[in-house]
Amino acid sequence: MSITEDLNPELERELAAPFASTPGASVPEGGDVTGSGSAWRLIVRSFFENKLGILGVSLLVLLLLFSFVGPIFYHSDTTIATYNINLPPGPGHPLGTDPSGRDVLGRLMTGGQDSLIIGIVSALVSTIIGTLWGAISGFFGGAVDTVMMRIVDVLLAIPTIFILLYLETIYHPTVLLLIITISVVSWLTAARLVRGETLSLRTREYVRAVRIMGGGRFRTIVRHIIPNTIGVVVVQATFSVANAILILATLGFLGFGLAPPAADWGSMLSGGVNYIYDGYWWLIYPPGILIVLTVLAFNFIGDAMRDALEVRLQRR
C-alpha cells in the first residue's frame, strides 16, 4: 500500500499543486538547464555572438595564412644579401627590398613565423607555470603561500625590461632562448590570478568532499582546482600571447631580437627606423602594421573569451 492511498484525493491534489508545472509558469532566473546544451556549447555560441571576437579570429587566421602558407606560393630568397638595396615596391618585389637587398615581403612572412611561434609558445609555457604556481600557493596557504607569493612580488618589483636585457646580453638570441626569456617574465600575472581563484575554490563543498574521501592534495589541485580556473587561465593565455608579441617586438626594436639572416617583425621595424628620414616607408609601416594587427587580434579574442566564460553574461 502506498503512502498516499489513505489521503483524501482532494487533499492530495491540494498538496501537489505548488509543485505542478503550468504552461505560463516562470522558470528560475538561471534558466532551464536541460534545454541550454552543454557548457562548452554555450561558450562557443556566446563567443561567436561577439563581433570583435569574430574579427579577432579572422585576423589571426589571415596572419597565420600569411606567415605559414604564404611562403609556399611566394618564393623569394630572404637570407642572401644582394646589390638591389632599398628598392621601392615594384615588379618582382611587391614591398621593395631592405638595406641588404633582401625581399621585404618574403622576410615579413618568415619573420611572422618566428614571431607567432615565439609569442604563442612562450604564452603557453608562462601560463602553465603561472597556473601551477598560483594553484599550489593558494591551495596550501599559510607559510607556503606567503613564501611563494613574496617571490612573485619581488620579481614583479624588478622592471621587466632590465631582466630581458640582462638575459639577452648574456646569451646569443635564438628562438628557444627568446621563448624562455619571455616566459620568465610573463608567468607572474597568471600566478596571481590563479592564486586568487584558488583561494575561493578551496573552500567549496566539492573540494572538502574530495579531501574527506581521502583525495591527495596534488590530485585535488590537478583534478578539481585547476579545471575550475579554466576561464581565468584561457583568457590570461590569450592576453599573454599579445604581451609576448609586444615584448618580442620591443627586444627586436632595441637590437636584441633574432640575429640576421633570421628575422622577426620587431627587428625589421628597428632596422627600418634608421631610414625614417629617407622616405623608405616600406621598411617601417608593413612590420609595424603586422605587429599592431596581431596584438589587436589576440586582445579581441581575449575579450570575447572573457565574456563567453563569464556565467553572468551567458544566455540561459
HELIX and SHEET records of a PDB file:
HELIX    1   1 ILE A    3  ASP A    6  5                                   4    
HELIX    2   2 PRO A    9  ALA A   16  1                                   8    
HELIX    3   3 ALA A   17  PHE A   19  5                                   3    
HELIX    4   4 VAL A   33  GLY A   35  5                                   3    
HELIX    5   5 ALA A   39  PHE A   48  1                                  10    
HELIX    6   6 LYS A   51  LEU A   64  1                                  14    
HELIX    7   7 LEU A   65  VAL A   69  3                                   5    
HELIX    8   8 GLY A   70  PHE A   73  1                                   4    
HELIX    9   9 VAL A  104  PHE A  140  1                                  37    
HELIX   10  10 GLY A  142  ALA A  157  1                                  16    
HELIX   11  11 THR A  160  ILE A  170  1                                  11    
HELIX   12  12 VAL A  175  LEU A  201  1                                  27    
HELIX   13  13 GLU A  205  ILE A  212  1                                   8    
HELIX   14  14 ARG A  217  THR A  220  1                                   4    
HELIX   15  15 ILE A  221  ILE A  225  3                                   5    
HELIX   16  16 ILE A  226  THR A  229  5                                   4    
HELIX   17  17 ILE A  230  PHE A  253  1                                  24    
HELIX   18  18 TRP A  265  VAL A  273  1                                   9    
HELIX   19  19 ILE A  276  ASP A  278  5                                   3    
HELIX   20  20 TRP A  281  LEU A  283  5                                   3    
HELIX   21  21 TYR A  285  LEU A  309  1                                  25    
HELIX   22  22 VAL A  311  LEU A  313  5                                   3    
END                                                                             
